[in-house]
Amino acid sequence: MLLLSSKDVESLLEIEKLPAIIEDCFRAYATGQAVMPPKVYLDLPEYKGDFRAMPAYLKGACGLKWVCVYPHNPQNYGLPAIIGLLIYSDPATGMPLAIMEASSLTSYRTAAASAVATRYLANPEAKTLGMVGCGIQARDHIKILAEELSFDCIYLYDINPAKAIELKQLFPHLPIKTTFLEETCRADILCTLTPARKPIIQKRFIRPGTHINAIGADASGKQELDIEILKQARIFVDDVKQSTHAGEINVAISSGVLIKEDIAGTLGEVIAGKLPGRQTKDEITVFDSTGLAIQDIALAAYLYERAIKHRTGLEVELF
C-alpha cells in the first residue's frame, strides 16, 4: 500500500487534465455508472467543527474520504481549516491500495468542478472573473480557470484585504485587480468561496448573464447568495440531496422560498445531454457545488496510477 503526502499529491497533479477527469465522473454519475451514498456529517459544535465521511465507487475504483472542517484552526492553532485523508481501495478484494492526503485533493477537484460548470453554464463571451474569498480554494480556482480561459481581468475581494493582496502576488503574470465586493460581483463569472452563514452577495450586485459558482455553502445553515438571486437564476446542483441539505440552496429550501422543482437539474445531466445548460445570453446561472465523493475517487484513481508510474510515495505493509 502507498502512503501519499500532500507534497506527493501536489507533485503528481497535472492542472490542465483535472477538468476532464471531473467532467467524466459527473457524466458517469448522471448515467448510473457510479455509486455514491449521501455524505455523512458528524457535527461537533463544542469544538466548532465537523467531520464528513464520503464513500463512492466509480469505474473500478472505490474509496472513502474522511475530511473535517474547522474554520478557526488557522487563527487558533496554526492548522489548516480543512484536513482530510482518503483511503483508496481495490473493489475486487477490498484491500487498501493507498492512503493519501486529501486536503489539496479536495481543493483541486472543487476548482476543477467549477471549471466544468463554467464551461457548460457561463456565457461563451465571458471575459472577467471574480473571486469573493481569497484563501487556498481561490488560489486553486485561479490556477485551473486561468488554464481553461483567457480573462481580461480577475477581480479579488476578501474581508481581509491583505489576503487578496497576497493572492494577487502569487500570479504576477495574470491581469488581477484587488477591489471592493460590489465590483468583484460585476464579473461575468463569479466564484464565492467563503464560510458565510448570511448572504454577502446581494442581488443588486449581479448583472444579467452572470454565471456564479457557489462553493462556500457546504453545511446546513450556510449561505453566500441573496435568496433573490436564487429566485431569479437558473440553478444547477452537483447532487440534489446534498445541495438541498447543505448547499447554497439549503436555506431557501428549508424556509420554503424555493422548492426542489425550482432546481433546473444537475450539472451531470447537462454534461450527459439530458437537459440544456445556459439558454439565453442574459440569464443568471448558478452552480451549487457541495463536493461529491465521486470527484475525490476519480482524482484518487488518477493520482494512484501516476504514483505507481513515477514510483512516488512510501510503500508500507499494513497486513
Secondary structure, DSSP 8 states (H G I E B T S, - for coil): -EEE-HHHHHHH--GGGHHHHHHHHHHHHHTT-EE----EEEEEGGGTEEEEEEEEEETTEEEEEEEEE-TTHHHHHS--SEEEEEEEE-TTT--EEEEEE-HHHHHHHHHHHHHHHHHHHS-TT--EEEEES-SHHHHHHHHHHHHH---SEEEEE-SSHHHHHHHHHT-TTS-EEE--HHHHHTSSEEEE----SS--B-GGG--TT-EEEE-S--STT---B-HHHHHHSEEEES-HHHHHHHSTTHHHHHTTSS-GGGEEEEHHHHHTTSS-S--SSS--EEEE----HHHHHHHHHHHHHHHHHHT-SEE----
